[in-house]
Amino acid sequence: MEFSLHENNENGYQRIDRYDDHITDKLAEHYRSVLGLIGEDPDRDGLLKTPLRVAKAMQFLTQGYEMDPVEILRSAMFAEDYRQMVLVKNIEIYSLCEHHLLPFFGKAHVAYIPNGYITGLSKIARVVEAYSRRLQVQERLTTQIRDCIHDTLHPLGVAVVIEAQHMCMQMRGVQKQNSVTTTSDFTGAFLKSATREEFIHLLNANLH
């Protein structure tokens, strides 16, 4: 297992990337073949380390397979008698479309109404991260986030909305650069129009 340490001395931020040496070597071997198949020379200076870099990048972009979203929520569950909406919006998402392995990116908005338990706010964002760092389609990503929160916290309701731009539509295919895809999924109290309207109002509100 290889560890790559990144530090930012200005704010003390530290990130540790983990790479499996065997997987890295095998992926790099395949990416080297890909470079040759598309007509490039993998031995020229600019491409010598490209297979290794892409191998590491792919492991980083798909690290969600090693994360357990349920355990993420359970690690910070607290008994609390609060039964109003909790909304975490504008959670950045970066994922890979499973059809073309091209990126899609945007924002997720997640709300739930507690039913005896709350979770740490950062855990909501980490659940989004865990599912988005996999090969995905936006529709399934939306439902997986909803189901994880619903099945783990057992809230009165869950709402998830994702807005994303897809490179498979913008760089290839129909090449519509300004297209944005929105998906949504609701459970429980959010199936009622009044609760859903409150959720939409809070999404659009600029309170800070």
N, C-alpha and C positions, 0 to 999 in steps of 0.2 A: 504494500500500500504506500503510495507516494503522497506526501503532504506538501501543499503549496501555500505559503503564508503571505498575506497581503496586509500591509499596515498603512494607516493614515495617521501620522504623528500630530496632525492639527487637531483632530477631535478624538484621538485615542481609539478609533475604530479598528477592529482587527477581524479579518475573515480568513478562515482556513478552508481551502478546497481539498477534497480527498479524491484520489484517483487510484483505481485498481490497476496495478502494473500490467497484469496479464491482459485485461480488457483493453487498456491503452495500446499495448503493442499490437493486438489483433485488429483493433479498429484502424490504427495507423497503417497497417499493412493493406487493409481494404481501401482506405482512402488514397493511398499511393497508386493502387491499381485504377481507381476511378480517374485520377488525374491523367494517367496514360490513355484511358479509354476515351476521354473527351478531347484528346489531341494535344495535351500539354506534355512538357518534358519534366517529370518529377525530380530530375537531377539538376535542374538549373538553380542558381543561387536563391532566387526568390521563393522557390517552392521546396527547398530541402527540408525545412522543418514544418511545412504546412500540414502534412498528414498527422504529425504528433499534436500540433495545435488544435486541429479539428477534432481529433480523438478526445482530447481533454475538454474541448468546448461542448461536444455532444454529451459527455458524461455530466457536465455541469448543468446543461439545459434539460436533462432528463433525471435529475437527482430526486425528483418527487417520488420515483418508484421505491426509494429507500426510506421515505417518510411515512409515518402512520398518522393520518389526520385525526382519527378517533383518539389516539393517545395524546396528541397535541392538545385537544380540547380537555381531556380528562386531567391533564397535568396542571390545570388551573381552573378547576370547578369549585365554586363557592356557593354555599347556601345563602340565599338572599331573597327577602320578601319584596321583590320589585317586579311589577307586572305592567310596565309601560314599555314602549318600543325602544330597542337599542339598535342604532344604525351606525355601521362603519362604512363610509362611502369613499369613492375614489381610490380603491385599492388597486395599485398597478398590477397588471398581469402581462406576462411574456410566456408564450407557449409555442408549440410546434404543431402545425396541422398534420395529422397522421396520413393524409392523402398524398401530400407532395413534400413533406418535411420542410415546409417553408414557415416562417414565423407568422403568428398573429398576436396582436398586442392591443391593450386598451385598459379599461378600468372595470372593476367589479364593485357592486354596491350590495351589501349584505345587512339584513335586519332580522331581528328575532324578538319575540315577546317572552320573557322568562316565565317559567312556571316552577318556582322554587329554587332554581339554580341559575347562576350567571357564569360566564367564563371571562378570562382576561381578554381585553380588547385586542391585544397583539396576536392572540391565538386565532382569532377570526381571520386575520391577514395571513397567518401561517397555514391555515387550512386551504385558503385560496392558492397560496404558493405551492403547497404539496400536490394539489391536483393539477395545477397549470404547468408544473415542471415535468410533464409527461407528454407523450404523443396524444393529441387530443382532437376533438371537434368541440366547437363552442357549446353546442346544445348539451352534450354529455357533461362537459365541465360545469355548466350551470346546475344541472340536476345532482351531480355528485356533491357539490358544496351544500346544496339544500338538504340532501339526504343525510349527510354527515352531521350537520347541526341538529336536524330534526331527531335523528335516531340516538344521538349522544346526550343532548341536553333535555330532550323531551319538552320543548317549549310550547307555548300556546299557538305559535305560528312562526314560519320562516319565510323570508322574501329574498330572492337573489335576482339581480339584474346585471347583465354583462354587456358592455358596449366595446366592440373591437374592430380593428382594421386587419384585413387578411391579405398577406402578400401574395397568396395564390390567386387572388382576384386582381391585385394591383400590378404585379410584376409580370404575370402571364395570363393566359385565358382571355377573359373579357377586358382586362386592363382598365378597370374603372378605379382611378386613383382616389376618388373622394368617397367611395362607398364605405359605410359603417354598418355593421351587423349588430342588432340588439336582440338578446334572448332574455327571457324571464321565467321564473318558476316560483310558485307560492304554495304554502300549506296553511292549514288551520285558520287562524283569525284573519290572515291576509287574503283569504278567499272572499271575505266580506268587503263590499265596495267601500265602506267608510274607512276601514283600516288601510286598505290599499291606496285610497286617495290621500290619506295622511302620509303614507310612505312616499308617494310620488311628490307630494308637496315638500317634504323634507329633502328629497333628492335635489329638487330644483332651488331650494332656499339657499341663500348666501348669508349665513349667520355669523361670519367672522370677518 
